Amino acid sequence: MKKFKALETKRQFMSNANIIGIDPGKQTHHAVIIDKQGMRCGKPLSFSNSRRGFDDFITKVKQQTQERNVKDIVYANESSCNLWLPVP
């Protein structure tokens, strides 16, 4: 029952937010912005696994979100990788 309540709390929190879903990879990460209705917003984004790639990703996210007046953003990572390792 505890797990269900925690999951339900997360769902309620996410239901009123735009989500940037990130699928990390060894060399290249992929991301997409999903609006509050669950529809993809803009083009999928790809960025390299480096500091420059991350900076480029943030620039692209800012550009796409400002163009569409997207606010209340939650970042969600797919967690099947070593996320505790630093960005090179």
PDB file of N, CA, C and O in Angstrom:
ATOM      1  N   MET A   1       0.823  -1.206   0.000  1.00  0.00           N
ATOM      2  CA  MET A   1       0.000   0.000   0.000  1.00  0.00           C
ATOM      3  C   MET A   1       0.864   1.266   0.000  1.00  0.00           C
ATOM      4  O   MET A   1       0.495   2.263  -0.619  1.00  0.00           O
ATOM      5  N   LYS A   2       2.027   1.233   0.699  1.00  0.00           N
ATOM      6  CA  LYS A   2       2.913   2.391   0.730  1.00  0.00           C
ATOM      7  C   LYS A   2       3.424   2.734  -0.664  1.00  0.00           C
ATOM      8  O   LYS A   2       3.469   3.902  -1.051  1.00  0.00           O
ATOM      9  N   LYS A   3       3.811   1.694  -1.420  1.00  0.00           N
ATOM     10  CA  LYS A   3       4.341   1.921  -2.767  1.00  0.00           C
ATOM     11  C   LYS A   3       3.282   2.546  -3.656  1.00  0.00           C
ATOM     12  O   LYS A   3       3.590   3.426  -4.460  1.00  0.00           O
ATOM     13  N   PHE A   4       2.039   2.106  -3.523  1.00  0.00           N
ATOM     14  CA  PHE A   4       0.952   2.650  -4.331  1.00  0.00           C
ATOM     15  C   PHE A   4       0.743   4.125  -4.014  1.00  0.00           C
ATOM     16  O   PHE A   4       0.569   4.932  -4.927  1.00  0.00           O
ATOM     17  N   LYS A   5       0.757   4.489  -2.734  1.00  0.00           N
ATOM     18  CA  LYS A   5       0.565   5.890  -2.346  1.00  0.00           C
ATOM     19  C   LYS A   5       1.704   6.763  -2.870  1.00  0.00           C
ATOM     20  O   LYS A   5       1.476   7.881  -3.334  1.00  0.00           O
ATOM     21  N   ALA A   6       2.925   6.248  -2.795  1.00  0.00           N
ATOM     22  CA  ALA A   6       4.068   7.008  -3.311  1.00  0.00           C
ATOM     23  C   ALA A   6       3.948   7.206  -4.813  1.00  0.00           C
ATOM     24  O   ALA A   6       4.210   8.299  -5.315  1.00  0.00           O
ATOM     25  N   LEU A   7       3.559   6.168  -5.535  1.00  0.00           N
ATOM     26  CA  LEU A   7       3.381   6.259  -6.985  1.00  0.00           C
ATOM     27  C   LEU A   7       2.265   7.239  -7.327  1.00  0.00           C
ATOM     28  O   LEU A   7       2.408   8.037  -8.253  1.00  0.00           O
ATOM     29  N   GLU A   8       1.175   7.190  -6.605  1.00  0.00           N
ATOM     30  CA  GLU A   8       0.048   8.087  -6.849  1.00  0.00           C
ATOM     31  C   GLU A   8       0.451   9.549  -6.594  1.00  0.00           C
ATOM     32  O   GLU A   8       0.047  10.443  -7.337  1.00  0.00           O
ATOM     33  N   THR A   9       1.234   9.784  -5.559  1.00  0.00           N
ATOM     34  CA  THR A   9       1.718  11.134  -5.268  1.00  0.00           C
ATOM     35  C   THR A   9       2.571  11.650  -6.421  1.00  0.00           C
ATOM     36  O   THR A   9       2.432  12.800  -6.837  1.00  0.00           O
ATOM     37  N   LYS A  10       3.455  10.795  -6.937  1.00  0.00           N
ATOM     38  CA  LYS A  10       4.297  11.183  -8.070  1.00  0.00           C
ATOM     39  C   LYS A  10       3.455  11.475  -9.297  1.00  0.00           C
ATOM     40  O   LYS A  10       3.712  12.448 -10.006  1.00  0.00           O
ATOM     41  N   ARG A  11       2.464  10.657  -9.556  1.00  0.00           N
ATOM     42  CA  ARG A  11       1.594  10.879 -10.718  1.00  0.00           C
ATOM     43  C   ARG A  11       0.852  12.205 -10.611  1.00  0.00           C
ATOM     44  O   ARG A  11       0.734  12.928 -11.600  1.00  0.00           O
ATOM     45  N   GLN A  12       0.354  12.529  -9.430  1.00  0.00           N
ATOM     46  CA  GLN A  12      -0.364  13.792  -9.250  1.00  0.00           C
ATOM     47  C   GLN A  12       0.576  14.974  -9.472  1.00  0.00           C
ATOM     48  O   GLN A  12       0.194  15.974 -10.081  1.00  0.00           O
ATOM     49  N   PHE A  13       1.792  14.855  -8.981  1.00  0.00           N
ATOM     50  CA  PHE A  13       2.782  15.916  -9.156  1.00  0.00           C
ATOM     51  C   PHE A  13       3.094  16.116 -10.636  1.00  0.00           C
ATOM     52  O   PHE A  13       3.196  17.247 -11.109  1.00  0.00           O
ATOM     53  N   MET A  14       3.243  15.018 -11.357  1.00  0.00           N
ATOM     54  CA  MET A  14       3.615  15.072 -12.768  1.00  0.00           C
ATOM     55  C   MET A  14       2.444  15.465 -13.666  1.00  0.00           C
ATOM     56  O   MET A  14       2.670  15.967 -14.767  1.00  0.00           O
ATOM     57  N   SER A  15       1.212  15.256 -13.236  1.00  0.00           N
ATOM     58  CA  SER A  15       0.061  15.502 -14.106  1.00  0.00           C
ATOM     59  C   SER A  15      -0.110  16.970 -14.448  1.00  0.00           C
ATOM     60  O   SER A  15      -0.740  17.288 -15.457  1.00  0.00           O
ATOM     61  N   ASN A  16       0.423  17.867 -13.651  1.00  0.00           N
ATOM     62  CA  ASN A  16       0.291  19.300 -13.910  1.00  0.00           C
ATOM     63  C   ASN A  16       1.589  19.917 -14.396  1.00  0.00           C
ATOM     64  O   ASN A  16       1.777  21.130 -14.303  1.00  0.00           O
ATOM     65  N   ALA A  17       2.488  19.087 -14.914  1.00  0.00           N
ATOM     66  CA  ALA A  17       3.794  19.585 -15.338  1.00  0.00           C
ATOM     67  C   ALA A  17       4.105  19.137 -16.757  1.00  0.00           C
ATOM     68  O   ALA A  17       3.583  18.133 -17.242  1.00  0.00           O
ATOM     69  N   ASN A  18       4.950  19.892 -17.397  1.00  0.00           N
ATOM     70  CA  ASN A  18       5.534  19.490 -18.663  1.00  0.00           C
ATOM     71  C   ASN A  18       6.764  18.658 -18.323  1.00  0.00           C
ATOM     72  O   ASN A  18       7.487  18.974 -17.378  1.00  0.00           O
ATOM     73  N   ILE A  19       7.001  17.611 -19.076  1.00  0.00           N
ATOM     74  CA  ILE A  19       8.072  16.683 -18.740  1.00  0.00           C
ATOM     75  C   ILE A  19       9.128  16.707 -19.837  1.00  0.00           C
ATOM     76  O   ILE A  19       8.809  16.674 -21.025  1.00  0.00           O
ATOM     77  N   ILE A  20      10.381  16.763 -19.423  1.00  0.00           N
ATOM     78  CA  ILE A  20      11.477  16.558 -20.356  1.00  0.00           C
ATOM     79  C   ILE A  20      12.045  15.192 -20.004  1.00  0.00           C
ATOM     80  O   ILE A  20      12.726  15.024 -18.992  1.00  0.00           O
ATOM     81  N   GLY A  21      11.754  14.228 -20.852  1.00  0.00           N
ATOM     82  CA  GLY A  21      12.213  12.861 -20.638  1.00  0.00           C
ATOM     83  C   GLY A  21      13.562  12.665 -21.302  1.00  0.00           C
ATOM     84  O   GLY A  21      13.737  12.983 -22.479  1.00  0.00           O
ATOM     85  N   ILE A  22      14.518  12.140 -20.542  1.00  0.00           N
ATOM     86  CA  ILE A  22      15.873  11.947 -21.044  1.00  0.00           C
ATOM     87  C   ILE A  22      16.214  10.467 -21.007  1.00  0.00           C
ATOM     88  O   ILE A  22      16.065   9.803 -19.981  1.00  0.00           O
ATOM     89  N   ASP A  23      16.672   9.968 -22.137  1.00  0.00           N
ATOM     90  CA  ASP A  23      17.139   8.589 -22.246  1.00  0.00           C
ATOM     91  C   ASP A  23      18.655   8.643 -22.411  1.00  0.00           C
ATOM     92  O   ASP A  23      19.143   8.870 -23.518  1.00  0.00           O
ATOM     93  N   PRO A  24      19.415   8.438 -21.324  1.00  0.00           N
ATOM     94  CA  PRO A  24      20.864   8.554 -21.408  1.00  0.00           C
ATOM     95  C   PRO A  24      21.497   7.390 -22.165  1.00  0.00           C
ATOM     96  O   PRO A  24      21.016   6.259 -22.096  1.00  0.00           O
ATOM     97  N   GLY A  25      22.565   7.673 -22.875  1.00  0.00           N
ATOM     98  CA  GLY A  25      23.330   6.661 -23.587  1.00  0.00           C
ATOM     99  C   GLY A  25      24.816   6.863 -23.327  1.00  0.00           C
ATOM    100  O   GLY A  25      25.214   7.870 -22.741  1.00  0.00           O
ATOM    101  N   LYS A  26      25.624   5.925 -23.753  1.00  0.00           N
ATOM    102  CA  LYS A  26      27.067   6.028 -23.512  1.00  0.00           C
ATOM    103  C   LYS A  26      27.674   7.224 -24.235  1.00  0.00           C
ATOM    104  O   LYS A  26      28.451   7.972 -23.643  1.00  0.00           O
ATOM    105  N   GLN A  27      27.333   7.412 -25.496  1.00  0.00           N
ATOM    106  CA  GLN A  27      27.898   8.495 -26.293  1.00  0.00           C
ATOM    107  C   GLN A  27      26.904   9.637 -26.524  1.00  0.00           C
ATOM    108  O   GLN A  27      27.279  10.809 -26.509  1.00  0.00           O
ATOM    109  N   THR A  28      25.646   9.285 -26.734  1.00  0.00           N
ATOM    110  CA  THR A  28      24.621  10.268 -27.067  1.00  0.00           C
ATOM    111  C   THR A  28      23.382  10.042 -26.208  1.00  0.00           C
ATOM    112  O   THR A  28      22.930   8.912 -26.023  1.00  0.00           O
ATOM    113  N   HIS A  29      22.846  11.140 -25.691  1.00  0.00           N
ATOM    114  CA  HIS A  29      21.599  11.098 -24.934  1.00  0.00           C
ATOM    115  C   HIS A  29      20.474  11.604 -25.842  1.00  0.00           C
ATOM    116  O   HIS A  29      20.712  12.392 -26.758  1.00  0.00           O
ATOM    117  N   HIS A  30      19.265  11.151 -25.582  1.00  0.00           N
ATOM    118  CA  HIS A  30      18.098  11.592 -26.340  1.00  0.00           C
ATOM    119  C   HIS A  30      17.065  12.122 -25.356  1.00  0.00           C
ATOM    120  O   HIS A  30      16.926  11.608 -24.246  1.00  0.00           O
ATOM    121  N   ALA A  31      16.348  13.147 -25.772  1.00  0.00           N
ATOM    122  CA  ALA A  31      15.341  13.750 -24.897  1.00  0.00           C
ATOM    123  C   ALA A  31      14.151  14.211 -25.721  1.00  0.00           C
ATOM    124  O   ALA A  31      14.244  14.430 -26.929  1.00  0.00           O
ATOM    125  N   VAL A  32      13.036  14.348 -25.028  1.00  0.00           N
ATOM    126  CA  VAL A  32      11.823  14.856 -25.657  1.00  0.00           C
ATOM    127  C   VAL A  32      11.037  15.651 -24.605  1.00  0.00           C
ATOM    128  O   VAL A  32      11.043  15.323 -23.418  1.00  0.00           O
ATOM    129  N   ILE A  33      10.371  16.692 -25.074  1.00  0.00           N
ATOM    130  CA  ILE A  33       9.513  17.488 -24.195  1.00  0.00           C
ATOM    131  C   ILE A  33       8.084  17.000 -24.403  1.00  0.00           C
ATOM    132  O   ILE A  33       7.602  16.913 -25.532  1.00  0.00           O
ATOM    133  N   ILE A  34       7.420  16.687 -23.304  1.00  0.00           N
ATOM    134  CA  ILE A  34       6.036  16.200 -23.342  1.00  0.00           C
ATOM    135  C   ILE A  34       5.177  17.210 -22.589  1.00  0.00           C
ATOM    136  O   ILE A  34       5.466  17.546 -21.441  1.00  0.00           O
ATOM    137  N   ASP A  35       4.121  17.691 -23.239  1.00  0.00           N
ATOM    138  CA  ASP A  35       3.283  18.701 -22.598  1.00  0.00           C
ATOM    139  C   ASP A  35       2.324  18.074 -21.579  1.00  0.00           C
ATOM    140  O   ASP A  35       2.308  16.858 -21.386  1.00  0.00           O
ATOM    141  N   LYS A  36       1.539  18.917 -20.944  1.00  0.00           N
ATOM    142  CA  LYS A  36       0.634  18.472 -19.881  1.00  0.00           C
ATOM    143  C   LYS A  36      -0.434  17.500 -20.371  1.00  0.00           C
ATOM    144  O   LYS A  36      -0.999  16.746 -19.579  1.00  0.00           O
ATOM    145  N   GLN A  37      -0.710  17.515 -21.669  1.00  0.00           N
ATOM    146  CA  GLN A  37      -1.692  16.592 -22.233  1.00  0.00           C
ATOM    147  C   GLN A  37      -1.051  15.283 -22.687  1.00  0.00           C
ATOM    148  O   GLN A  37      -1.745  14.393 -23.176  1.00  0.00           O
ATOM    149  N   GLY A  38       0.262  15.159 -22.530  1.00  0.00           N
ATOM    150  CA  GLY A  38       0.964  13.939 -22.916  1.00  0.00           C
ATOM    151  C   GLY A  38       1.415  13.911 -24.364  1.00  0.00           C
ATOM    152  O   GLY A  38       1.821  12.865 -24.869  1.00  0.00           O
ATOM    153  N   MET A  39       1.348  15.048 -25.032  1.00  0.00           N
ATOM    154  CA  MET A  39       1.755  15.145 -26.442  1.00  0.00           C
ATOM    155  C   MET A  39       3.188  15.658 -26.544  1.00  0.00           C
ATOM    156  O   MET A  39       3.618  16.494 -25.749  1.00  0.00           O
ATOM    157  N   ARG A  40       3.926  15.143 -27.540  1.00  0.00           N
ATOM    158  CA  ARG A  40       5.287  15.605 -27.763  1.00  0.00           C
ATOM    159  C   ARG A  40       5.260  17.053 -28.207  1.00  0.00           C
ATOM    160  O   ARG A  40       4.438  17.449 -29.034  1.00  0.00           O
ATOM    161  N   CYS A  41       6.154  17.826 -27.658  1.00  0.00           N
ATOM    162  CA  CYS A  41       6.217  19.262 -27.918  1.00  0.00           C
ATOM    163  C   CYS A  41       7.545  19.564 -28.613  1.00  0.00           C
ATOM    164  O   CYS A  41       8.598  19.512 -27.979  1.00  0.00           O
ATOM    165  N   GLY A  42       7.505  19.869 -29.877  1.00  0.00           N
ATOM    166  CA  GLY A  42       8.731  20.160 -30.605  1.00  0.00           C
ATOM    167  C   GLY A  42       9.433  18.900 -31.072  1.00  0.00           C
ATOM    168  O   GLY A  42       8.894  17.796 -30.981  1.00  0.00           O
ATOM    169  N   LYS A  43      10.641  19.084 -31.570  1.00  0.00           N
ATOM    170  CA  LYS A  43      11.427  17.982 -32.103  1.00  0.00           C
ATOM    171  C   LYS A  43      12.168  17.266 -30.978  1.00  0.00           C
ATOM    172  O   LYS A  43      12.536  17.894 -29.985  1.00  0.00           O
ATOM    173  N   PRO A  44      12.394  15.944 -31.121  1.00  0.00           N
ATOM    174  CA  PRO A  44      13.252  15.240 -30.153  1.00  0.00           C
ATOM    175  C   PRO A  44      14.647  15.852 -30.179  1.00  0.00           C
ATOM    176  O   PRO A  44      15.101  16.350 -31.209  1.00  0.00           O
ATOM    177  N   LEU A  45      15.312  15.810 -29.046  1.00  0.00           N
ATOM    178  CA  LEU A  45      16.643  16.396 -28.911  1.00  0.00           C
ATOM    179  C   LEU A  45      17.677  15.294 -28.696  1.00  0.00           C
ATOM    180  O   LEU A  45      17.412  14.312 -28.003  1.00  0.00           O
ATOM    181  N   SER A  46      18.838  15.461 -29.284  1.00  0.00           N
ATOM    182  CA  SER A  46      19.964  14.561 -29.051  1.00  0.00           C
ATOM    183  C   SER A  46      21.147  15.408 -28.619  1.00  0.00           C
ATOM    184  O   SER A  46      21.336  16.519 -29.115  1.00  0.00           O
ATOM    185  N   PHE A  47      21.942  14.887 -27.697  1.00  0.00           N
ATOM    186  CA  PHE A  47      23.124  15.635 -27.263  1.00  0.00           C
ATOM    187  C   PHE A  47      24.195  14.665 -26.791  1.00  0.00           C
ATOM    188  O   PHE A  47      23.901  13.595 -26.257  1.00  0.00           O
ATOM    189  N   SER A  48      25.431  15.062 -26.998  1.00  0.00           N
ATOM    190  CA  SER A  48      26.546  14.181 -26.667  1.00  0.00           C
ATOM    191  C   SER A  48      26.777  14.121 -25.164  1.00  0.00           C
ATOM    192  O   SER A  48      26.385  15.020 -24.421  1.00  0.00           O
ATOM    193  N   ASN A  49      27.410  13.060 -24.742  1.00  0.00           N
ATOM    194  CA  ASN A  49      27.719  12.839 -23.332  1.00  0.00           C
ATOM    195  C   ASN A  49      28.997  13.593 -22.983  1.00  0.00           C
ATOM    196  O   ASN A  49      30.059  13.001 -22.788  1.00  0.00           O
ATOM    197  N   SER A  50      28.865  14.912 -22.911  1.00  0.00           N
ATOM    198  CA  SER A  50      29.990  15.782 -22.586  1.00  0.00           C
ATOM    199  C   SER A  50      29.431  17.074 -22.001  1.00  0.00           C
ATOM    200  O   SER A  50      28.226  17.322 -22.052  1.00  0.00           O
ATOM    201  N   ARG A  51      30.301  17.873 -21.458  1.00  0.00           N
ATOM    202  CA  ARG A  51      29.876  19.162 -20.907  1.00  0.00           C
ATOM    203  C   ARG A  51      29.294  20.047 -22.015  1.00  0.00           C
ATOM    204  O   ARG A  51      28.259  20.688 -21.830  1.00  0.00           O
ATOM    205  N   ARG A  52      29.970  20.072 -23.161  1.00  0.00           N
ATOM    206  CA  ARG A  52      29.477  20.883 -24.276  1.00  0.00           C
ATOM    207  C   ARG A  52      28.118  20.377 -24.757  1.00  0.00           C
ATOM    208  O   ARG A  52      27.221  21.168 -25.050  1.00  0.00           O
ATOM    209  N   GLY A  53      27.972  19.047 -24.835  1.00  0.00           N
ATOM    210  CA  GLY A  53      26.691  18.476 -25.238  1.00  0.00           C
ATOM    211  C   GLY A  53      25.578  18.876 -24.283  1.00  0.00           C
ATOM    212  O   GLY A  53      24.474  19.209 -24.715  1.00  0.00           O
ATOM    213  N   PHE A  54      25.867  18.844 -22.976  1.00  0.00           N
ATOM    214  CA  PHE A  54      24.872  19.238 -21.978  1.00  0.00           C
ATOM    215  C   PHE A  54      24.514  20.715 -22.132  1.00  0.00           C
ATOM    216  O   PHE A  54      23.339  21.081 -22.087  1.00  0.00           O
ATOM    217  N   ASP A  55      25.532  21.561 -22.314  1.00  0.00           N
ATOM    218  CA  ASP A  55      25.270  22.995 -22.498  1.00  0.00           C
ATOM    219  C   ASP A  55      24.407  23.246 -23.736  1.00  0.00           C
ATOM    220  O   ASP A  55      23.497  24.075 -23.707  1.00  0.00           O
ATOM    221  N   ASP A  56      24.700  22.521 -24.830  1.00  0.00           N
ATOM    222  CA  ASP A  56      23.895  22.641 -26.050  1.00  0.00           C
ATOM    223  C   ASP A  56      22.461  22.185 -25.803  1.00  0.00           C
ATOM    224  O   ASP A  56      21.515  22.795 -26.303  1.00  0.00           O
ATOM    225  N   PHE A  57      22.302  21.114 -25.033  1.00  0.00           N
ATOM    226  CA  PHE A  57      20.973  20.594 -24.689  1.00  0.00           C
ATOM    227  C   PHE A  57      20.172  21.645 -23.921  1.00  0.00           C
ATOM    228  O   PHE A  57      19.010  21.897 -24.240  1.00  0.00           O
ATOM    229  N   ILE A  58      20.782  22.248 -22.925  1.00  0.00           N
ATOM    230  CA  ILE A  58      20.085  23.272 -22.128  1.00  0.00           C
ATOM    231  C   ILE A  58      19.670  24.440 -23.018  1.00  0.00           C
ATOM    232  O   ILE A  58      18.571  24.974 -22.864  1.00  0.00           O
ATOM    233  N   THR A  59      20.537  24.841 -23.945  1.00  0.00           N
ATOM    234  CA  THR A  59      20.210  25.925 -24.870  1.00  0.00           C
ATOM    235  C   THR A  59      19.005  25.549 -25.730  1.00  0.00           C
ATOM    236  O   THR A  59      18.099  26.362 -25.917  1.00  0.00           O
ATOM    237  N   LYS A  60      18.989  24.323 -26.254  1.00  0.00           N
ATOM    238  CA  LYS A  60      17.869  23.855 -27.090  1.00  0.00           C
ATOM    239  C   LYS A  60      16.572  23.789 -26.285  1.00  0.00           C
ATOM    240  O   LYS A  60      15.511  24.170 -26.780  1.00  0.00           O
ATOM    241  N   VAL A  61      16.656  23.305 -25.043  1.00  0.00           N
ATOM    242  CA  VAL A  61      15.468  23.224 -24.188  1.00  0.00           C
ATOM    243  C   VAL A  61      14.914  24.618 -23.929  1.00  0.00           C
ATOM    244  O   VAL A  61      13.708  24.839 -24.039  1.00  0.00           O
ATOM    245  N   LYS A  62      15.781  25.552 -23.590  1.00  0.00           N
ATOM    246  CA  LYS A  62      15.325  26.923 -23.345  1.00  0.00           C
ATOM    247  C   LYS A  62      14.651  27.499 -24.585  1.00  0.00           C
ATOM    248  O   LYS A  62      13.613  28.153 -24.494  1.00  0.00           O
ATOM    249  N   GLN A  63      15.253  27.249 -25.741  1.00  0.00           N
ATOM    250  CA  GLN A  63      14.690  27.763 -26.987  1.00  0.00           C
ATOM    251  C   GLN A  63      13.306  27.175 -27.252  1.00  0.00           C
ATOM    252  O   GLN A  63      12.362  27.911 -27.538  1.00  0.00           O
ATOM    253  N   GLN A  64      13.182  25.846 -27.158  1.00  0.00           N
ATOM    254  CA  GLN A  64      11.887  25.203 -27.440  1.00  0.00           C
ATOM    255  C   GLN A  64      10.829  25.588 -26.409  1.00  0.00           C
ATOM    256  O   GLN A  64       9.670  25.793 -26.770  1.00  0.00           O
ATOM    257  N   THR A  65      11.205  25.690 -25.140  1.00  0.00           N
ATOM    258  CA  THR A  65      10.214  26.013 -24.109  1.00  0.00           C
ATOM    259  C   THR A  65       9.786  27.475 -24.194  1.00  0.00           C
ATOM    260  O   THR A  65       8.622  27.788 -23.942  1.00  0.00           O
ATOM    261  N   GLN A  66      10.696  28.369 -24.539  1.00  0.00           N
ATOM    262  CA  GLN A  66      10.323  29.781 -24.674  1.00  0.00           C
ATOM    263  C   GLN A  66       9.433  29.999 -25.885  1.00  0.00           C
ATOM    264  O   GLN A  66       8.492  30.790 -25.828  1.00  0.00           O
ATOM    265  N   GLU A  67       9.722  29.301 -26.990  1.00  0.00           N
ATOM    266  CA  GLU A  67       8.903  29.443 -28.196  1.00  0.00           C
ATOM    267  C   GLU A  67       7.457  29.032 -27.944  1.00  0.00           C
ATOM    268  O   GLU A  67       6.534  29.591 -28.537  1.00  0.00           O
ATOM    269  N   ARG A  68       7.263  28.054 -27.062  1.00  0.00           N
ATOM    270  CA  ARG A  68       5.922  27.522 -26.809  1.00  0.00           C
ATOM    271  C   ARG A  68       5.363  27.958 -25.454  1.00  0.00           C
ATOM    272  O   ARG A  68       4.310  27.481 -25.031  1.00  0.00           O
ATOM    273  N   ASN A  69       6.068  28.862 -24.779  1.00  0.00           N
ATOM    274  CA  ASN A  69       5.656  29.352 -23.464  1.00  0.00           C
ATOM    275  C   ASN A  69       5.416  28.205 -22.474  1.00  0.00           C
ATOM    276  O   ASN A  69       4.426  28.197 -21.743  1.00  0.00           O
ATOM    277  N   VAL A  70       6.335  27.245 -22.467  1.00  0.00           N
ATOM    278  CA  VAL A  70       6.238  26.082 -21.581  1.00  0.00           C
ATOM    279  C   VAL A  70       6.833  26.442 -20.217  1.00  0.00           C
ATOM    280  O   VAL A  70       7.956  26.938 -20.129  1.00  0.00           O
ATOM    281  N   LYS A  71       6.068  26.185 -19.166  1.00  0.00           N
ATOM    282  CA  LYS A  71       6.529  26.419 -17.793  1.00  0.00           C
ATOM    283  C   LYS A  71       6.239  25.164 -16.971  1.00  0.00           C
ATOM    284  O   LYS A  71       5.685  24.199 -17.499  1.00  0.00           O
ATOM    285  N   ASP A  72       6.595  25.161 -15.723  1.00  0.00           N
ATOM    286  CA  ASP A  72       6.374  24.019 -14.829  1.00  0.00           C
ATOM    287  C   ASP A  72       6.972  22.742 -15.436  1.00  0.00           C
ATOM    288  O   ASP A  72       6.249  21.816 -15.805  1.00  0.00           O
ATOM    289  N   ILE A  73       8.287  22.718 -15.529  1.00  0.00           N
ATOM    290  CA  ILE A  73       8.996  21.618 -16.175  1.00  0.00           C
ATOM    291  C   ILE A  73       9.584  20.665 -15.135  1.00  0.00           C
ATOM    292  O   ILE A  73      10.157  21.078 -14.127  1.00  0.00           O
ATOM    293  N   VAL A  74       9.419  19.378 -15.423  1.00  0.00           N
ATOM    294  CA  VAL A  74      10.018  18.317 -14.611  1.00  0.00           C
ATOM    295  C   VAL A  74      10.950  17.528 -15.526  1.00  0.00           C
ATOM    296  O   VAL A  74      10.563  17.144 -16.630  1.00  0.00           O
ATOM    297  N   TYR A  75      12.168  17.291 -15.070  1.00  0.00           N
ATOM    298  CA  TYR A  75      13.115  16.468 -15.820  1.00  0.00           C
ATOM    299  C   TYR A  75      13.010  15.042 -15.314  1.00  0.00           C
ATOM    300  O   TYR A  75      13.024  14.803 -14.107  1.00  0.00           O
ATOM    301  N   ALA A  76      12.905  14.097 -16.233  1.00  0.00           N
ATOM    302  CA  ALA A  76      12.796  12.682 -15.871  1.00  0.00           C
ATOM    303  C   ALA A  76      13.845  11.890 -16.647  1.00  0.00           C
ATOM    304  O   ALA A  76      13.882  11.925 -17.877  1.00  0.00           O
ATOM    305  N   ASN A  77      14.695  11.177 -15.913  1.00  0.00           N
ATOM    306  CA  ASN A  77      15.728  10.336 -16.530  1.00  0.00           C
ATOM    307  C   ASN A  77      15.306   8.886 -16.507  1.00  0.00           C
ATOM    308  O   ASN A  77      14.733   8.409 -15.527  1.00  0.00           O
ATOM    309  N   GLU A  78      15.590   8.191 -17.585  1.00  0.00           N
ATOM    310  CA  GLU A  78      15.455   6.739 -17.580  1.00  0.00           C
ATOM    311  C   GLU A  78      16.646   6.236 -16.771  1.00  0.00           C
ATOM    312  O   GLU A  78      17.782   6.621 -17.049  1.00  0.00           O
ATOM    313  N   SER A  79      16.414   5.402 -15.796  1.00  0.00           N
ATOM    314  CA  SER A  79      17.455   5.119 -14.803  1.00  0.00           C
ATOM    315  C   SER A  79      18.132   3.754 -14.931  1.00  0.00           C
ATOM    316  O   SER A  79      18.434   3.123 -13.918  1.00  0.00           O
ATOM    317  N   SER A  80      18.370   3.298 -16.132  1.00  0.00           N
ATOM    318  CA  SER A  80      19.047   2.006 -16.276  1.00  0.00           C
ATOM    319  C   SER A  80      20.526   2.171 -16.599  1.00  0.00           C
ATOM    320  O   SER A  80      21.116   1.337 -17.287  1.00  0.00           O
ATOM    321  N   CYS A  81      21.119   3.249 -16.100  1.00  0.00           N
ATOM    322  CA  CYS A  81      22.545   3.482 -16.345  1.00  0.00           C
ATOM    323  C   CYS A  81      23.212   4.022 -15.086  1.00  0.00           C
ATOM    324  O   CYS A  81      22.566   4.177 -14.049  1.00  0.00           O
ATOM    325  N   ASN A  82      24.476   4.302 -15.181  1.00  0.00           N
ATOM    326  CA  ASN A  82      25.259   4.768 -14.032  1.00  0.00           C
ATOM    327  C   ASN A  82      25.135   6.285 -13.875  1.00  0.00           C
ATOM    328  O   ASN A  82      26.049   7.025 -14.239  1.00  0.00           O
ATOM    329  N   LEU A  83      24.017   6.739 -13.341  1.00  0.00           N
ATOM    330  CA  LEU A  83      23.778   8.176 -13.236  1.00  0.00           C
ATOM    331  C   LEU A  83      24.629   8.851 -12.174  1.00  0.00           C
ATOM    332  O   LEU A  83      24.674  10.080 -12.117  1.00  0.00           O
ATOM    333  N   TRP A  84      25.294   8.092 -11.346  1.00  0.00           N
ATOM    334  CA  TRP A  84      26.126   8.699 -10.312  1.00  0.00           C
ATOM    335  C   TRP A  84      27.479   9.132 -10.864  1.00  0.00           C
ATOM    336  O   TRP A  84      28.228   9.825 -10.177  1.00  0.00           O
ATOM    337  N   LEU A  85      27.806   8.733 -12.100  1.00  0.00           N
ATOM    338  CA  LEU A  85      29.086   9.135 -12.698  1.00  0.00           C
ATOM    339  C   LEU A  85      28.989  10.571 -13.193  1.00  0.00           C
ATOM    340  O   LEU A  85      27.955  10.976 -13.723  1.00  0.00           O
ATOM    341  N   PRO A  86      30.068  11.349 -13.023  1.00  0.00           N
ATOM    342  CA  PRO A  86      30.035  12.735 -13.472  1.00  0.00           C
ATOM    343  C   PRO A  86      30.065  12.841 -14.987  1.00  0.00           C
ATOM    344  O   PRO A  86      30.537  11.941 -15.681  1.00  0.00           O
ATOM    345  N   VAL A  87      29.547  13.966 -15.488  1.00  0.00           N
ATOM    346  CA  VAL A  87      29.649  14.265 -16.920  1.00  0.00           C
ATOM    347  C   VAL A  87      31.102  14.584 -17.206  1.00  0.00           C
ATOM    348  O   VAL A  87      31.687  15.399 -16.492  1.00  0.00           O
ATOM    349  N   PRO A  88      31.729  13.967 -18.241  1.00  0.00           N
ATOM    350  CA  PRO A  88      33.140  14.238 -18.526  1.00  0.00           C
ATOM    351  C   PRO A  88      33.373  15.666 -18.969  1.00  0.00           C
ATOM    352  O   PRO A  88      34.510  16.049 -19.245  1.00  0.00           O
TER     353      PRO A  88
END
